[in-house]
Amino acid sequence: MKNLFEKTIEWIGWLQIVASPLLIGFALGVIVYINFYNAIGLSFGILSTIIGLVIGIRFATKKLKGEGTMSFLSKVIASHELNKKEEE
C-alpha cells in the first residue's frame, strides 16, 4: 500500500497532467471569445474549456491507474538528447 507521501506526489502529477489540456482549451476559448464577443462566443469559449478539462481528467486518470503519473511525467520531461551527448 502506498503511503501518504507517494499518494500526494501522484496527485500532484495528476494535477499537472490535467492542467495542460485545460490551459490549451482555455486559451482556445479566450481566442474564440475575443473574436466573437457575444453570447455565442462565450458559449463556445466555455465549451472548449470544459472539453479541455474532460480530456485532461481522462488522460491523467488513465496514467494514474497505469504506470503512475510521476513515471509518465519523468519520461516526458527527461532530455534524452543530453544523455546521448554525455555517453559519446
N, C-alpha and C positions, 0 to 999 in steps of 0.2 A: 504494500500500500504506500502511496506517495505521501510524503509529509507535507506540512503546510507551506514550507518554502518552495518546494517543487511545484505544487499546485498554483501558488501565486505567480511564479515565473511563467508557467504555461499560460495562465490567464492574461498576463501582460503581453505575451507573444500573440495570443488570440486577439487582443485589442489592437495590436499593431497591424495584424493581417486584415482586420475589419476596416481599419482606418484608410487603407489605400484605395479600395474601390469606392468607399464612402466619399472620400475627398474628390475623386475623379467625377463621381456622379454629381456632387455638389458644384464643382467647377462648371460642368456642362449645364447644370440647372441655372447657374448665375448667368452664363453666356446666353442661354435661351431667354431668360427673363429680361436681360438688358436689351436684346434685340426685339422682343415682343413685350413691351411694357404695358401689359394689360392682364386681365384675369386668366386668359388662356396661357399666356407666357408664364404666369405664376404657377398655374396648374402643372404645366409641363416641367417647370423647374423643380417643383416639389416631387413630382413623379420620378424624375431622373435621380434625385437624391435618395428616394425610397428604394428605387431599383438598385442603386449602388450599395445601399445598406444591406439589402437582402442578399445580393451576390457576395458581399463581404462576409456576412454571417455564415452563409452556406459553405463558402470556401474555407473559412477559418475553422469551422466545426469539423469539416472533413479532415483537415490537417491535425486538429487536436485529437480526434479519435484514431487517426492513423499513426504516423511516425512521431507526432508531437510538434507543437508549434515552434519551439526553440530549435529543434533539429532542422526543421524546414527553413527557418529564418537564418540559421547559421550557414546553410548551404547557399542561400540566396545572397547573403551579404559577403561571403568569402570571396576573395580575389584570387582566382586560380592562376591568372596571368603572372602575378607577382611571385607565386610559389614556383612556377615553372622557371622563371629567371633565376631564382636562388639556387635551384638544382643544377643549372648549367654551369 
